Amino acid sequence: MRIDERELFKSVMVGFMTDEDPMLAMLKWISEQLMQIEAESKAGANKNG
């Protein structure tokens, strides 16, 4: 099943905009994504299967 990137982008951005501090929320999310990618590459595994 293909993920609709536009819909995913919209939902993520709406989540940031409804936060008290949108920029901080965005930075936290980006940091978490980068840490997950790094951990998966080091472990050679994908958390989501």
PDB file of N, CA, C and O in Angstrom:
ATOM      1  N   MET A   1       0.847  -1.196   0.000  1.00  0.00           N
ATOM      2  CA  MET A   1       0.000   0.000   0.000  1.00  0.00           C
ATOM      3  C   MET A   1       0.882   1.246   0.000  1.00  0.00           C
ATOM      4  O   MET A   1       1.797   1.365   0.814  1.00  0.00           O
ATOM      5  N   ARG A   2       0.611   2.144  -0.889  1.00  0.00           N
ATOM      6  CA  ARG A   2       1.407   3.362  -1.026  1.00  0.00           C
ATOM      7  C   ARG A   2       0.888   4.437  -0.083  1.00  0.00           C
ATOM      8  O   ARG A   2      -0.317   4.662   0.022  1.00  0.00           O
ATOM      9  N   ILE A   3       1.813   5.094   0.596  1.00  0.00           N
ATOM     10  CA  ILE A   3       1.464   6.195   1.488  1.00  0.00           C
ATOM     11  C   ILE A   3       1.316   7.463   0.645  1.00  0.00           C
ATOM     12  O   ILE A   3       2.173   7.773  -0.182  1.00  0.00           O
ATOM     13  N   ASP A   4       0.231   8.183   0.864  1.00  0.00           N
ATOM     14  CA  ASP A   4       0.028   9.458   0.174  1.00  0.00           C
ATOM     15  C   ASP A   4       0.871  10.502   0.899  1.00  0.00           C
ATOM     16  O   ASP A   4       0.514  10.953   1.988  1.00  0.00           O
ATOM     17  N   GLU A   5       1.995  10.884   0.284  1.00  0.00           N
ATOM     18  CA  GLU A   5       2.935  11.804   0.920  1.00  0.00           C
ATOM     19  C   GLU A   5       2.309  13.159   1.240  1.00  0.00           C
ATOM     20  O   GLU A   5       2.641  13.774   2.253  1.00  0.00           O
ATOM     21  N   ARG A   6       1.417  13.618   0.392  1.00  0.00           N
ATOM     22  CA  ARG A   6       0.768  14.917   0.645  1.00  0.00           C
ATOM     23  C   ARG A   6      -0.089  14.870   1.896  1.00  0.00           C
ATOM     24  O   ARG A   6      -0.057  15.792   2.711  1.00  0.00           O
ATOM     25  N   GLU A   7      -0.854  13.802   2.051  1.00  0.00           N
ATOM     26  CA  GLU A   7      -1.706  13.680   3.226  1.00  0.00           C
ATOM     27  C   GLU A   7      -0.865  13.519   4.497  1.00  0.00           C
ATOM     28  O   GLU A   7      -1.195  14.082   5.540  1.00  0.00           O
ATOM     29  N   LEU A   8       0.198  12.765   4.404  1.00  0.00           N
ATOM     30  CA  LEU A   8       1.097  12.601   5.544  1.00  0.00           C
ATOM     31  C   LEU A   8       1.706  13.945   5.925  1.00  0.00           C
ATOM     32  O   LEU A   8       1.746  14.300   7.103  1.00  0.00           O
ATOM     33  N   PHE A   9       2.177  14.688   4.933  1.00  0.00           N
ATOM     34  CA  PHE A   9       2.758  16.005   5.171  1.00  0.00           C
ATOM     35  C   PHE A   9       1.747  16.941   5.832  1.00  0.00           C
ATOM     36  O   PHE A   9       2.077  17.645   6.787  1.00  0.00           O
ATOM     37  N   LYS A  10       0.513  16.945   5.320  1.00  0.00           N
ATOM     38  CA  LYS A  10      -0.532  17.795   5.894  1.00  0.00           C
ATOM     39  C   LYS A  10      -0.788  17.455   7.350  1.00  0.00           C
ATOM     40  O   LYS A  10      -0.870  18.347   8.195  1.00  0.00           O
ATOM     41  N   SER A  11      -0.916  16.160   7.651  1.00  0.00           N
ATOM     42  CA  SER A  11      -1.230  15.776   9.027  1.00  0.00           C
ATOM     43  C   SER A  11      -0.087  16.117   9.970  1.00  0.00           C
ATOM     44  O   SER A  11      -0.322  16.540  11.102  1.00  0.00           O
ATOM     45  N   VAL A  12       1.153  15.935   9.512  1.00  0.00           N
ATOM     46  CA  VAL A  12       2.302  16.276  10.353  1.00  0.00           C
ATOM     47  C   VAL A  12       2.346  17.787  10.581  1.00  0.00           C
ATOM     48  O   VAL A  12       2.554  18.231  11.710  1.00  0.00           O
ATOM     49  N   MET A  13       2.153  18.576   9.533  1.00  0.00           N
ATOM     50  CA  MET A  13       2.206  20.033   9.665  1.00  0.00           C
ATOM     51  C   MET A  13       1.081  20.562  10.542  1.00  0.00           C
ATOM     52  O   MET A  13       1.303  21.475  11.339  1.00  0.00           O
ATOM     53  N   VAL A  14      -0.119  20.012  10.415  1.00  0.00           N
ATOM     54  CA  VAL A  14      -1.232  20.440  11.266  1.00  0.00           C
ATOM     55  C   VAL A  14      -0.902  20.145  12.726  1.00  0.00           C
ATOM     56  O   VAL A  14      -1.216  20.938  13.613  1.00  0.00           O
ATOM     57  N   GLY A  15      -0.267  18.996  12.970  1.00  0.00           N
ATOM     58  CA  GLY A  15       0.146  18.656  14.327  1.00  0.00           C
ATOM     59  C   GLY A  15       1.115  19.679  14.889  1.00  0.00           C
ATOM     60  O   GLY A  15       1.027  20.038  16.064  1.00  0.00           O
ATOM     61  N   PHE A  16       2.034  20.149  14.068  1.00  0.00           N
ATOM     62  CA  PHE A  16       2.984  21.171  14.525  1.00  0.00           C
ATOM     63  C   PHE A  16       2.273  22.491  14.793  1.00  0.00           C
ATOM     64  O   PHE A  16       2.536  23.146  15.801  1.00  0.00           O
ATOM     65  N   MET A  17       1.388  22.878  13.906  1.00  0.00           N
ATOM     66  CA  MET A  17       0.733  24.179  14.017  1.00  0.00           C
ATOM     67  C   MET A  17      -0.215  24.267  15.211  1.00  0.00           C
ATOM     68  O   MET A  17      -0.477  25.358  15.716  1.00  0.00           O
ATOM     69  N   THR A  18      -0.731  23.122  15.664  1.00  0.00           N
ATOM     70  CA  THR A  18      -1.638  23.151  16.811  1.00  0.00           C
ATOM     71  C   THR A  18      -0.888  23.063  18.131  1.00  0.00           C
ATOM     72  O   THR A  18      -1.493  23.177  19.197  1.00  0.00           O
ATOM     73  N   ASP A  19       0.426  22.861  18.070  1.00  0.00           N
ATOM     74  CA  ASP A  19       1.239  22.807  19.276  1.00  0.00           C
ATOM     75  C   ASP A  19       1.458  24.219  19.805  1.00  0.00           C
ATOM     76  O   ASP A  19       1.394  25.192  19.054  1.00  0.00           O
ATOM     77  N   GLU A  20       1.716  24.320  21.107  1.00  0.00           N
ATOM     78  CA  GLU A  20       1.963  25.629  21.725  1.00  0.00           C
ATOM     79  C   GLU A  20       3.180  26.310  21.102  1.00  0.00           C
ATOM     80  O   GLU A  20       3.181  27.523  20.895  1.00  0.00           O
ATOM     81  N   ASP A  21       4.210  25.526  20.808  1.00  0.00           N
ATOM     82  CA  ASP A  21       5.431  26.045  20.183  1.00  0.00           C
ATOM     83  C   ASP A  21       5.717  25.214  18.930  1.00  0.00           C
ATOM     84  O   ASP A  21       6.428  24.212  19.003  1.00  0.00           O
ATOM     85  N   PRO A  22       5.170  25.620  17.788  1.00  0.00           N
ATOM     86  CA  PRO A  22       5.297  24.827  16.563  1.00  0.00           C
ATOM     87  C   PRO A  22       6.739  24.538  16.155  1.00  0.00           C
ATOM     88  O   PRO A  22       7.041  23.425  15.726  1.00  0.00           O
ATOM     89  N   MET A  23       7.624  25.507  16.279  1.00  0.00           N
ATOM     90  CA  MET A  23       9.014  25.302  15.869  1.00  0.00           C
ATOM     91  C   MET A  23       9.694  24.257  16.754  1.00  0.00           C
ATOM     92  O   MET A  23      10.423  23.402  16.253  1.00  0.00           O
ATOM     93  N   LEU A  24       9.464  24.321  18.049  1.00  0.00           N
ATOM     94  CA  LEU A  24      10.040  23.338  18.963  1.00  0.00           C
ATOM     95  C   LEU A  24       9.491  21.940  18.665  1.00  0.00           C
ATOM     96  O   LEU A  24      10.239  20.962  18.669  1.00  0.00           O
ATOM     97  N   ALA A  25       8.201  21.852  18.411  1.00  0.00           N
ATOM     98  CA  ALA A  25       7.590  20.562  18.077  1.00  0.00           C
ATOM     99  C   ALA A  25       8.205  19.992  16.805  1.00  0.00           C
ATOM    100  O   ALA A  25       8.459  18.790  16.725  1.00  0.00           O
ATOM    101  N   MET A  26       8.446  20.839  15.816  1.00  0.00           N
ATOM    102  CA  MET A  26       9.035  20.391  14.562  1.00  0.00           C
ATOM    103  C   MET A  26      10.473  19.920  14.782  1.00  0.00           C
ATOM    104  O   MET A  26      10.872  18.885  14.247  1.00  0.00           O
ATOM    105  N   LEU A  27      11.240  20.656  15.552  1.00  0.00           N
ATOM    106  CA  LEU A  27      12.624  20.270  15.827  1.00  0.00           C
ATOM    107  C   LEU A  27      12.701  18.958  16.591  1.00  0.00           C
ATOM    108  O   LEU A  27      13.569  18.128  16.320  1.00  0.00           O
ATOM    109  N   LYS A  28      11.791  18.765  17.550  1.00  0.00           N
ATOM    110  CA  LYS A  28      11.749  17.499  18.298  1.00  0.00           C
ATOM    111  C   LYS A  28      11.440  16.340  17.362  1.00  0.00           C
ATOM    112  O   LYS A  28      12.078  15.290  17.443  1.00  0.00           O
ATOM    113  N   TRP A  29      10.471  16.520  16.476  1.00  0.00           N
ATOM    114  CA  TRP A  29      10.076  15.465  15.553  1.00  0.00           C
ATOM    115  C   TRP A  29      11.221  15.112  14.620  1.00  0.00           C
ATOM    116  O   TRP A  29      11.510  13.935  14.401  1.00  0.00           O
ATOM    117  N   ILE A  30      11.875  16.132  14.069  1.00  0.00           N
ATOM    118  CA  ILE A  30      12.996  15.886  13.162  1.00  0.00           C
ATOM    119  C   ILE A  30      14.110  15.149  13.888  1.00  0.00           C
ATOM    120  O   ILE A  30      14.692  14.210  13.345  1.00  0.00           O
ATOM    121  N   SER A  31      14.410  15.569  15.113  1.00  0.00           N
ATOM    122  CA  SER A  31      15.458  14.903  15.897  1.00  0.00           C
ATOM    123  C   SER A  31      15.116  13.438  16.141  1.00  0.00           C
ATOM    124  O   SER A  31      15.979  12.570  16.012  1.00  0.00           O
ATOM    125  N   GLU A  32      13.875  13.161  16.490  1.00  0.00           N
ATOM    126  CA  GLU A  32      13.443  11.783  16.732  1.00  0.00           C
ATOM    127  C   GLU A  32      13.561  10.939  15.461  1.00  0.00           C
ATOM    128  O   GLU A  32      13.989   9.786  15.515  1.00  0.00           O
ATOM    129  N   GLN A  33      13.180  11.514  14.320  1.00  0.00           N
ATOM    130  CA  GLN A  33      13.268  10.785  13.057  1.00  0.00           C
ATOM    131  C   GLN A  33      14.720  10.458  12.721  1.00  0.00           C
ATOM    132  O   GLN A  33      15.032   9.342  12.305  1.00  0.00           O
ATOM    133  N   LEU A  34      15.605  11.437  12.902  1.00  0.00           N
ATOM    134  CA  LEU A  34      17.019  11.210  12.614  1.00  0.00           C
ATOM    135  C   LEU A  34      17.634  10.173  13.544  1.00  0.00           C
ATOM    136  O   LEU A  34      18.433   9.345  13.108  1.00  0.00           O
ATOM    137  N   MET A  35      17.266  10.212  14.827  1.00  0.00           N
ATOM    138  CA  MET A  35      17.783   9.210  15.772  1.00  0.00           C
ATOM    139  C   MET A  35      17.284   7.816  15.420  1.00  0.00           C
ATOM    140  O   MET A  35      18.032   6.845  15.533  1.00  0.00           O
ATOM    141  N   GLN A  36      16.034   7.708  14.997  1.00  0.00           N
ATOM    142  CA  GLN A  36      15.484   6.409  14.615  1.00  0.00           C
ATOM    143  C   GLN A  36      16.201   5.866  13.387  1.00  0.00           C
ATOM    144  O   GLN A  36      16.538   4.683  13.336  1.00  0.00           O
ATOM    145  N   ILE A  37      16.434   6.715  12.408  1.00  0.00           N
ATOM    146  CA  ILE A  37      17.143   6.287  11.197  1.00  0.00           C
ATOM    147  C   ILE A  37      18.554   5.830  11.545  1.00  0.00           C
ATOM    148  O   ILE A  37      19.019   4.809  11.039  1.00  0.00           O
ATOM    149  N   GLU A  38      19.227   6.569  12.393  1.00  0.00           N
ATOM    150  CA  GLU A  38      20.593   6.201  12.780  1.00  0.00           C
ATOM    151  C   GLU A  38      20.609   4.876  13.534  1.00  0.00           C
ATOM    152  O   GLU A  38      21.454   4.020  13.270  1.00  0.00           O
ATOM    153  N   ALA A  39      19.673   4.703  14.475  1.00  0.00           N
ATOM    154  CA  ALA A  39      19.614   3.457  15.246  1.00  0.00           C
ATOM    155  C   ALA A  39      19.315   2.270  14.340  1.00  0.00           C
ATOM    156  O   ALA A  39      19.920   1.208  14.491  1.00  0.00           O
ATOM    157  N   GLU A  40      18.392   2.438  13.404  1.00  0.00           N
ATOM    158  CA  GLU A  40      18.051   1.351  12.476  1.00  0.00           C
ATOM    159  C   GLU A  40      19.233   0.992  11.592  1.00  0.00           C
ATOM    160  O   GLU A  40      19.473  -0.184  11.319  1.00  0.00           O
ATOM    161  N   SER A  41      19.966   1.993  11.147  1.00  0.00           N
ATOM    162  CA  SER A  41      21.098   1.696  10.270  1.00  0.00           C
ATOM    163  C   SER A  41      22.216   0.995  11.037  1.00  0.00           C
ATOM    164  O   SER A  41      22.886   0.126  10.479  1.00  0.00           O
ATOM    165  N   LYS A  42      22.428   1.351  12.288  1.00  0.00           N
ATOM    166  CA  LYS A  42      23.462   0.712  13.088  1.00  0.00           C
ATOM    167  C   LYS A  42      23.067  -0.714  13.472  1.00  0.00           C
ATOM    168  O   LYS A  42      23.908  -1.611  13.523  1.00  0.00           O
ATOM    169  N   ALA A  43      21.775  -0.909  13.741  1.00  0.00           N
ATOM    170  CA  ALA A  43      21.291  -2.233  14.136  1.00  0.00           C
ATOM    171  C   ALA A  43      21.000  -3.119  12.928  1.00  0.00           C
ATOM    172  O   ALA A  43      20.888  -4.339  13.047  1.00  0.00           O
ATOM    173  N   GLY A  44      20.882  -2.490  11.779  1.00  0.00           N
ATOM    174  CA  GLY A  44      20.540  -3.252  10.575  1.00  0.00           C
ATOM    175  C   GLY A  44      19.109  -3.748  10.600  1.00  0.00           C
ATOM    176  O   GLY A  44      18.786  -4.773   9.999  1.00  0.00           O
ATOM    177  N   ALA A  45      18.248  -3.013  11.300  1.00  0.00           N
ATOM    178  CA  ALA A  45      16.854  -3.431  11.447  1.00  0.00           C
ATOM    179  C   ALA A  45      15.929  -2.231  11.254  1.00  0.00           C
ATOM    180  O   ALA A  45      16.351  -1.076  11.319  1.00  0.00           O
ATOM    181  N   ASN A  46      14.659  -2.541  11.015  1.00  0.00           N
ATOM    182  CA  ASN A  46      13.635  -1.529  10.892  1.00  0.00           C
ATOM    183  C   ASN A  46      12.633  -1.734  12.014  1.00  0.00           C
ATOM    184  O   ASN A  46      12.054  -2.814  12.133  1.00  0.00           O
ATOM    185  N   LYS A  47      12.419  -0.724  12.835  1.00  0.00           N
ATOM    186  CA  LYS A  47      11.511  -0.796  13.976  1.00  0.00           C
ATOM    187  C   LYS A  47      10.086  -1.174  13.562  1.00  0.00           C
ATOM    188  O   LYS A  47       9.401  -1.902  14.280  1.00  0.00           O
ATOM    189  N   ASN A  48       9.651  -0.686  12.418  1.00  0.00           N
ATOM    190  CA  ASN A  48       8.267  -0.897  11.964  1.00  0.00           C
ATOM    191  C   ASN A  48       8.084  -2.200  11.194  1.00  0.00           C
ATOM    192  O   ASN A  48       7.005  -2.442  10.653  1.00  0.00           O
ATOM    193  N   GLY A  49       9.077  -3.014  11.134  1.00  0.00           N
ATOM    194  CA  GLY A  49       8.927  -4.316  10.469  1.00  0.00           C
ATOM    195  C   GLY A  49       9.419  -4.283   9.113  1.00  0.00           C
ATOM    196  O   GLY A  49       9.368  -5.294   8.413  1.00  0.00           O
TER     197      GLY A  49
END
